Amino acid sequence: MTDEIDAIVAPVEAQARRPSRAEQRRLERLDCLPEASRSLRRELRKLRRLVDNLAEDAARAALAATLRSWGEVLKTALGRVPRGADRVRLEIPWQPGEWLDIELRRDLTPAANLDRIFRRARGLGRGQAIIDRRRAETLARVDLVQALVLRVDQQRAEPDLVTYETVGDLLDDIRRLGLRVQAARAVAPPASRADRKGHALPAGVERFVTDGGRVVWAGRNAVANDHVVTRLARGRDLWFHPRDVRGAHVVLQARGREDSPDETEIRACAMLAVHLTGMPRGERVDVHCVPCKWVRKPKRAAPGTVLIANGRVVQVVVDAEVIASFYDRRKRADVGG
């Protein structure tokens, strides 16, 4: 009899010990925190190095004031400066008894040296404004990252007090800084119907289908454009972008099929790129159409920046019916899924 009771009680106790689905999701998100902490601390180290480098740049840019002083003094005594000199010592006219040692280039005339000194001063002066702006932006980002590090440490120290939503808010704040938490993809809330079909995409990335059944990816912002080009595009695919303007990157999938996209699909995707860029309807627009193997992101370039080669330019005027058909097919796919 005791054995029979144990056989009944054991599964019940095991079920009681098993965490609920909500608790599992909370624990999965907590598992992201160590990676989040490492990512933030890497970013913090990088930012501190950048602050140090900007300080060195600022010290060099401060030379602008010295060069301007050299130029003003040299200008007052230009006729007395011997040609071919590499250094000249001049008295400062408005500060009697004070002298300046001014470095010159021997291969330049005194007038050319004066012009060179002022040009260097102007260039360094412009650089100082850029350095000051970048330093302020970097220090503001340091403050944000430090605050996030503190939040991560607090949540890791008291995991029992942390809710699913609290961790989610923290991870979202980290992603807004452009940092990736590798485990975050495994801890999302239960997938919607569209998610289960594989349509879950980063914010700003949209998925369409051509009349011929080919998948089209489009980016609506710089980060989304970057994702489309670097993550979703493949060599045989075609990349579209209106010429000489900032806007949407559109990629037409050509892989996985023996036939190539026809001219109708190409022109439709060119129209889609113009439409998503927000250009006025009725205008004839030049659109780049380039195989993705000739599209690349330069090293350390800002998101959405690419270099292209080869390809061709397609001239299109946006057809409202073509654009509407893209959205109709997507709506039918979502409803039918």
C-alpha positions in Angstrom: 0.0 0.0 0.0 2.9 2.4 0.9 4.5 1.7 -2.5 1.2 2.5 -4.3 1.0 5.8 -2.4 4.6 6.7 -3.2 4.0 5.9 -6.9 1.1 8.4 -6.9 2.8 11.1 -4.8 6.2 11.1 -6.6 4.9 12.4 -9.9 2.7 15.0 -8.1 5.7 16.3 -6.2 7.8 16.4 -9.4 5.1 18.4 -11.1 5.0 20.8 -8.1 8.8 21.3 -8.3 8.7 22.0 -12.0 8.6 25.8 -12.6 5.7 27.2 -14.4 6.0 28.5 -18.0 6.1 32.1 -16.7 8.8 31.2 -14.3 10.8 29.4 -17.0 10.6 32.5 -19.1 11.8 34.7 -16.2 14.7 32.4 -15.5 15.7 32.3 -19.1 15.8 36.1 -19.2 17.9 36.1 -16.0 20.3 33.8 -17.8 21.0 36.8 -20.2 22.3 39.0 -17.5 25.9 37.6 -17.3 26.3 38.2 -21.1 24.7 41.6 -20.7 27.2 42.5 -18.0 30.1 41.4 -20.2 28.8 43.4 -23.2 28.3 46.5 -21.1 31.7 46.3 -19.5 33.3 45.8 -22.9 31.5 48.9 -24.2 32.6 50.9 -21.1 36.3 50.0 -21.7 36.0 51.0 -25.3 34.4 54.3 -24.4 37.1 55.1 -21.8 39.8 54.5 -24.4 37.9 56.8 -26.8 37.7 59.5 -24.1 41.5 59.2 -23.6 42.1 59.4 -27.4 39.9 62.4 -27.7 41.8 64.1 -24.9 45.0 63.6 -26.9 43.3 65.0 -30.0 42.1 68.0 -28.0 45.7 68.6 -26.8 46.8 68.7 -30.4 43.9 70.8 -31.5 44.9 73.3 -28.7 47.9 74.1 -30.9 45.5 76.2 -33.1 45.8 79.1 -30.6 49.6 78.9 -30.7 49.7 78.8 -34.5 47.4 81.8 -34.7 49.8 83.8 -32.4 52.7 82.8 -34.6 50.8 83.9 -37.7 49.9 87.3 -36.3 53.4 88.0 -35.1 55.0 86.8 -38.4 52.6 88.9 -40.4 53.9 92.1 -38.7 57.6 91.2 -39.6 57.2 89.4 -42.8 59.6 91.6 -44.7 62.4 91.0 -42.1 62.2 87.2 -42.3 65.1 85.7 -44.3 64.2 83.3 -47.1 65.2 79.7 -46.4 65.1 80.0 -42.6 63.8 77.1 -40.6 63.2 79.1 -37.4 62.8 82.8 -36.6 62.8 84.7 -33.3 60.5 87.7 -33.3 59.3 90.2 -30.7 55.6 90.4 -30.0 54.6 94.0 -31.0 51.8 94.3 -28.5 53.9 92.7 -25.7 57.3 94.5 -25.7 60.0 92.4 -24.3 58.2 89.2 -25.1 59.6 87.0 -27.9 58.3 84.1 -30.0 60.3 81.3 -31.6 58.4 80.4 -34.8 59.1 77.2 -36.8 59.2 77.6 -40.6 59.7 75.4 -43.6 62.9 76.1 -45.4 61.5 75.3 -48.8 58.8 77.9 -48.5 58.9 81.6 -48.9 58.0 83.7 -45.8 54.6 84.5 -47.3 54.0 80.8 -48.0 55.0 79.9 -44.5 52.5 82.5 -43.2 49.7 81.1 -45.3 50.6 77.5 -44.1 50.5 78.5 -40.4 47.1 80.1 -40.7 45.7 77.2 -42.7 46.9 74.8 -40.0 45.4 76.9 -37.3 42.0 77.0 -39.1 42.0 73.2 -39.6 42.9 72.5 -36.0 40.2 75.0 -34.9 37.6 73.2 -36.8 38.8 69.9 -35.4 38.5 71.3 -31.9 34.7 71.8 -32.3 34.3 68.3 -33.6 36.4 66.9 -30.8 34.4 68.8 -28.1 31.1 67.5 -29.6 32.4 63.9 -29.8 33.8 64.1 -26.2 30.4 65.3 -24.9 28.5 62.6 -26.7 31.0 59.9 -25.5 30.8 61.1 -21.9 27.0 61.0 -22.1 27.2 57.4 -23.4 29.6 56.5 -20.6 27.0 57.7 -18.0 24.3 55.6 -19.7 26.4 52.5 -19.8 27.5 52.9 -16.2 23.8 53.2 -15.1 23.0 50.0 -17.0 25.9 48.2 -15.4 24.6 49.2 -12.0 21.1 47.9 -12.9 22.5 44.6 -14.2 24.5 44.1 -11.0 21.5 44.9 -8.9 19.3 42.4 -10.7 22.0 39.7 -10.6 22.4 40.3 -6.8 18.7 39.9 -6.1 17.3 37.5 -8.8 14.3 36.4 -6.7 13.0 40.0 -6.7 13.3 40.5 -10.5 10.3 40.0 -12.8 10.2 39.0 -16.4 9.2 42.5 -17.4 11.9 44.1 -15.4 14.6 42.1 -17.1 13.0 42.7 -20.5 13.0 46.5 -19.9 16.7 46.3 -19.0 17.6 44.3 -22.1 15.6 46.7 -24.3 17.6 49.6 -22.9 20.8 47.8 -23.7 19.7 47.1 -27.3 18.8 50.8 -27.7 22.5 51.6 -27.2 23.3 49.3 -30.2 24.7 46.5 -28.0 23.9 42.9 -28.6 23.1 40.4 -25.9 23.7 37.1 -27.6 21.3 35.0 -25.5 18.4 37.5 -25.9 17.1 35.8 -29.0 16.3 32.7 -26.8 14.3 34.6 -24.2 11.6 36.4 -26.2 8.0 36.1 -25.1 5.9 33.4 -26.8 6.0 33.8 -30.6 3.1 35.2 -32.5 1.8 33.5 -35.6 4.0 35.7 -37.8 7.0 34.9 -35.5 6.5 31.2 -35.9 6.5 31.6 -39.6 10.0 33.2 -39.4 8.8 36.8 -39.9 10.2 38.1 -36.6 12.7 40.8 -37.5 14.6 43.6 -35.9 12.7 46.9 -35.6 12.6 48.7 -38.9 13.1 45.7 -41.1 10.1 44.8 -43.3 9.4 41.7 -45.4 7.5 41.7 -48.7 6.9 39.3 -51.5 7.0 40.0 -55.2 4.3 39.0 -57.6 6.6 36.2 -58.7 6.9 34.9 -55.1 10.4 36.2 -54.3 11.1 37.5 -50.8 12.0 41.2 -50.5 13.7 42.7 -47.4 13.6 46.4 -46.7 15.1 48.6 -44.1 13.3 51.7 -42.7 16.2 53.2 -40.7 20.0 53.1 -40.5 20.2 50.1 -38.2 17.6 48.2 -40.2 19.4 49.0 -43.4 22.6 47.6 -41.9 20.8 44.4 -40.9 19.4 43.9 -44.4 22.7 44.4 -46.1 25.0 42.5 -43.6 22.7 39.8 -42.3 20.0 39.0 -44.8 21.5 39.7 -48.2 23.5 37.1 -50.2 25.7 37.3 -53.2 23.1 36.6 -55.9 20.5 38.9 -54.4 19.8 42.3 -55.8 20.2 45.5 -53.8 18.1 48.6 -54.5 18.6 52.2 -53.3 17.5 55.6 -54.8 20.6 57.4 -56.1 22.1 60.4 -54.2 19.7 60.4 -51.3 19.5 58.7 -47.9 16.7 56.2 -47.7 15.6 52.6 -47.6 17.8 49.7 -48.6 15.8 47.0 -50.4 17.1 43.5 -51.2 15.4 41.2 -53.7 16.2 37.5 -53.0 17.5 35.7 -56.1 19.1 32.7 -54.4 17.3 29.4 -54.1 15.9 29.5 -57.6 17.3 28.7 -61.0 15.6 31.6 -62.8 16.7 35.2 -62.3 14.4 38.0 -61.3 12.6 39.4 -64.3 12.4 43.1 -65.3 9.0 43.4 -63.8 10.2 42.3 -60.4 13.3 44.5 -60.7 11.2 47.6 -61.5 8.7 46.8 -58.8 11.5 46.6 -56.1 13.0 49.8 -57.4 9.6 51.5 -56.9 9.4 50.0 -53.4 12.8 51.5 -52.5 11.6 54.9 -53.7 8.3 54.6 -51.9 9.9 53.6 -48.6 12.4 56.4 -48.9 9.5 58.8 -48.9 10.2 60.6 -52.1 7.3 62.4 -53.8 5.2 60.4 -56.2 5.1 61.3 -59.9 8.8 62.0 -60.1 11.2 60.0 -62.3 13.9 58.6 -59.9 17.2 56.9 -60.6 17.6 53.7 -58.5 20.7 51.7 -58.1 20.3 48.0 -58.8 23.4 46.1 -57.8 24.2 42.4 -57.1 24.8 42.1 -53.4 28.2 40.6 -53.9 29.2 44.1 -55.0 27.7 45.8 -52.0 29.8 46.0 -48.8 29.9 48.0 -45.6 33.2 49.7 -45.0 35.1 48.9 -41.8 34.0 51.0 -38.9 31.4 52.8 -41.0 28.2 54.0 -39.6 25.1 51.7 -39.8 23.5 51.9 -43.2 26.7 53.0 -45.0 27.8 50.9 -48.0 30.1 51.0 -51.0 28.9 49.6 -54.3 30.4 48.6 -57.6 29.1 47.5 -61.0 25.3 47.1 -61.1 23.1 49.5 -63.1 20.6 52.3 -62.6 16.9 51.8 -63.1 14.7 54.8 -63.8 11.2 54.5 -62.3 8.1 56.4 -61.5 6.3 55.0 -58.5 3.1 53.1 -59.5 0.6 53.2 -56.6 -0.9 49.9 -57.7 2.5 48.1 -57.6 3.1 49.4 -54.1 -0.4 48.5 -52.9 0.1 44.9 -54.3 3.2 44.5 -52.0 1.2 45.4 -48.9 -1.8 43.3 -50.1 0.3 40.2 -50.5 1.9 40.7 -47.1 -1.5 41.2 -45.4 -2.9 38.0 -47.1 0.2 36.1 -45.9 -0.2 37.3 -42.3 -3.9 36.5 -42.2 -3.5 33.1 -44.0 -0.6 32.0 -41.7 
